Amino acid sequence: QVQVAESGGGSVQAGGSLRLSCQASRFTYSNNYLGWFRQAPGKEREKVAAFDNAGSTDYADSVKGRFTISKDNAKNTLYLQMNSLKPEDTAMYYCAARWPWSREYNYWGQGTQVTVSS
């Protein structure tokens, strides 16, 4: 059974930085899809950043230039470096993983809260 766990959330002031980490047991990070999503109260979940199975990255327009997704395949760890945080980045952040043949993400973490104050 694949288990996904995020860490690194917290509260920061606008302009600050946070780094989120995600580990997925029994899931190979290379050649699979990995992503960070977020959901704010009253809003739909949105994809923030992701790797495809070729290692290419994709970012939401709202975070381009501020967030960076990276991974360490050897450590099976996914990261999301978040800089220049804004109050509108406040949300629950989720890590997710999926197999290349799946249409949707198969495995999700419990989420880690990020709160940005003005």
C-alpha positions as CSV (number, residue, x, y, z in Angstrom):
1,Q,0.0,0.0,0.0
2,V,1.4,3.4,-1.0
3,Q,1.3,6.0,1.7
4,V,1.9,9.6,1.1
5,A,2.9,12.1,3.8
6,E,3.5,15.8,3.6
7,S,5.4,18.0,6.0
8,G,6.7,21.6,6.2
9,G,3.6,23.7,6.4
10,G,3.2,26.5,8.8
11,S,2.5,30.2,9.2
12,V,4.5,33.0,7.7
13,Q,4.1,36.6,6.8
14,A,3.7,37.8,3.3
15,G,7.0,37.8,1.4
16,G,8.3,34.8,3.4
17,S,9.2,31.3,2.3
18,L,8.4,27.8,3.2
19,R,9.5,24.4,1.9
20,L,7.1,21.5,1.8
21,S,8.3,17.9,1.6
22,C,6.5,14.8,0.6
23,Q,7.4,11.1,0.9
24,A,5.6,8.3,-0.7
25,S,6.4,4.8,0.5
26,R,6.4,2.0,-2.0
27,F,6.2,4.4,-5.0
28,T,9.0,5.0,-7.4
29,Y,9.6,8.7,-8.0
30,S,11.2,8.3,-11.4
31,N,9.0,7.8,-14.4
32,N,5.8,8.6,-12.6
33,Y,3.7,11.6,-12.1
34,L,4.0,13.6,-8.9
35,G,2.2,16.8,-8.0
36,W,1.4,19.4,-5.4
37,F,-2.2,20.6,-5.1
38,R,-3.9,23.1,-2.8
39,Q,-7.4,23.9,-1.6
40,A,-8.4,27.0,0.1
41,P,-11.7,27.2,2.1
42,G,-14.6,27.6,-0.2
43,K,-12.5,27.0,-3.3
44,E,-11.9,24.1,-5.6
45,R,-8.7,22.1,-5.4
46,E,-6.1,23.3,-7.9
47,K,-2.9,21.9,-9.1
48,V,0.1,24.0,-8.1
49,A,3.0,22.2,-9.6
50,A,3.8,18.8,-11.0
51,F,6.2,16.5,-12.6
52,D,5.2,14.3,-15.5
53,N,6.7,10.9,-16.1
54,A,9.4,12.3,-18.3
55,G,10.5,14.7,-15.5
56,S,9.1,17.9,-17.1
57,T,7.5,20.4,-14.7
58,D,4.3,22.3,-14.9
59,Y,3.1,25.2,-12.7
60,A,-0.1,27.1,-12.1
61,D,0.2,30.6,-13.5
62,S,-0.4,32.1,-10.1
63,V,2.8,30.6,-8.7
64,K,5.2,30.8,-11.6
65,G,8.4,32.4,-10.7
66,R,7.7,32.0,-7.0
67,F,7.4,28.3,-6.4
68,T,9.8,25.5,-7.5
69,I,9.0,21.8,-7.5
70,S,11.9,19.4,-7.2
71,K,12.5,15.8,-6.2
72,D,15.2,13.5,-4.9
73,N,14.6,10.1,-6.5
74,A,17.1,8.4,-4.3
75,K,15.3,9.7,-1.2
76,N,11.8,9.3,-2.6
77,T,11.1,12.8,-1.6
78,L,9.2,15.6,-3.4
79,Y,9.7,19.2,-2.5
80,L,7.9,22.5,-3.1
81,Q,9.9,25.6,-2.4
82,M,7.6,28.5,-2.0
83,N,9.1,32.0,-2.0
84,S,7.5,35.5,-2.0
85,L,4.4,34.0,-0.4
86,K,1.1,35.9,-0.6
87,P,-2.0,35.8,1.6
88,E,-3.8,34.2,-1.4
89,D,-1.4,31.2,-1.1
90,T,-3.1,30.3,2.1
91,A,-4.5,26.8,1.7
92,M,-4.1,23.1,2.6
93,Y,-1.4,21.7,0.4
94,Y,-1.5,18.1,-0.8
95,C,1.0,15.9,-2.4
96,A,-0.2,13.3,-4.9
97,A,1.2,10.6,-7.0
98,R,0.0,8.6,-10.0
99,W,1.0,5.9,-12.4
100,P,1.5,6.9,-16.0
101,W,-1.5,4.8,-17.1
102,S,-3.9,6.5,-14.7
103,R,-6.1,9.4,-15.6
104,E,-6.3,10.7,-12.1
105,Y,-3.9,10.8,-9.2
106,N,-4.0,7.5,-7.3
107,Y,-2.4,8.4,-4.0
108,W,-2.9,11.5,-1.8
109,G,-1.4,12.7,1.4
110,Q,-3.4,14.1,4.3
111,G,-2.3,17.7,3.6
112,T,-0.2,20.3,5.3
113,Q,-1.6,23.8,6.1
114,V,0.1,26.9,4.8
115,T,-1.1,30.2,6.2
116,V,0.3,33.5,4.9
117,S,-0.6,36.7,6.9
118,S,-0.5,40.2,5.5
